[in-house]
Amino acid sequence: MAEHDPVVDEVWNDFHSVVNMTGQELREWLLTNASGENAFSNDPAHPVWRKGEAIVNLLNKRQVDVTKDDVELMREVSEFVRDQLADPRREDAEWRHRLMSVGHDPLSPDSARPDEEEDLER
């Protein structure tokens, strides 16, 4: 997507506001057994869950290089993270692991619940 698109700007900013892990942090997480069956594969050619790998690649891209598929993935990830944070279960390891598998660590100091974000904007 070479030309400037305000929709891409909005999706890009939203995605980067909910994803609080770097591409390297996410890749390292996805390569651990703790990330779960969906993230870790026994296939040596593709050891990481394909969607996780796509998110890692996206985190390593410049905004001007995103594709239509990337925009859709960013929307999907943002929606998933916001849905999960709407019902926080910080003591639930599986909940945290699901979020971490898309690049959001809910125990990170910069992780706010959606209602907290709204309060900050006021």
N, C-alpha and C positions, 0 to 999 in steps of 0.2 A: 504494500500500500504506500506508494511513493508520495502521493499528494496529501496535503494536510486535510484532516477530516475531524470536525469537532466531536462527532460521535465516538470516534476512536480515542480522542483525548479523554472524554468522559469515562469510557470503559477502562482505559489504561489507568487513569487516576483512581478509579474505584477499586480495581484489581490490586493495585499497589498499596491501597489503604488497608486492605484486609489481609494481604499476604505479608507476613512479617519475618519470613525466613528468606535467606539468600538462596540462590540456585545451588551453591555448594552445600549449604546446610541441609537443604531439602534432599539433594542427592545422597549425602551421607546418611540421612535418616532413612531414606528408602532402601538403602543397602543393608540395614540392620534387620535382624530377625524380629525385633520388637515392632517393626512397621506393619507386620501382618502378612497373611497369605496373598492379599491383593497387591501388595506393593513389592514383595520379594519373589523372584522367579528363579527356578533352577536352570533356566535356559541361559547358558553362558553368553550367547549372542545378545540377549536382552535381559540382563539381570534385574532390571527395574520395571515396575508396572508401567505400561505404555503411557497412560495418562499422566502419571507422575513424571515420567521422562519428558513428556511434552511440556509440562509446567516448568521443569528445570530449564529446558531449552528456551522457553518463553521468558523466564526470569533473566536469562543471559542475553536477550535481544535488546536492540534499541527500538524505541517506539516507531521510528520510520520504517522498520523492517517487519512489522507484524503483518500477518495475512488475515484474510476473512476467518479462517479456521481458528487462528489465535484469538481474534476478537470474541468468537463464540466460546472458546475455552475460558477466556477471562471472565465473561459473563457468568458462565456455569460455576466457576470456582467462587466468584464473589457471592453469588446467590447461595451456594452450599454453605460457605463460611457464615454468612449472616443468619441463615436458617439454624445452623448448629449453635451459634452464639445466643440466639433468642431464648434457648433453654439450656443455660450453662450447667454443666455437671463437672466442675473442676476436680472432684474426687474420683471421677470415672476415667480410668486409664484408656479404655477403648474409645471413649468420646474424644479424648485428647489425641490419641493416635490417628483417628479418622481425620481430624483437622490438620494434624501435622503432615499427613500424607498428601495434602493439597497445598502445603506451604504456610500454614498458620499454626503457631504454637500458642495455645490459649493461656499458658502459664508465663509467657513472656511479659515483662513489665509494660510493654507497649500494646498489650491486647486489652481493648476495652469492649464491653458489651455494647450492642447497638444502642440501647437506651442511654448509656453513658456518653456515647458519641454525640447524640442529639443534645444532651445537656451541655456539652462542651461548646456546641455551635451557637448556643443562645447567648 
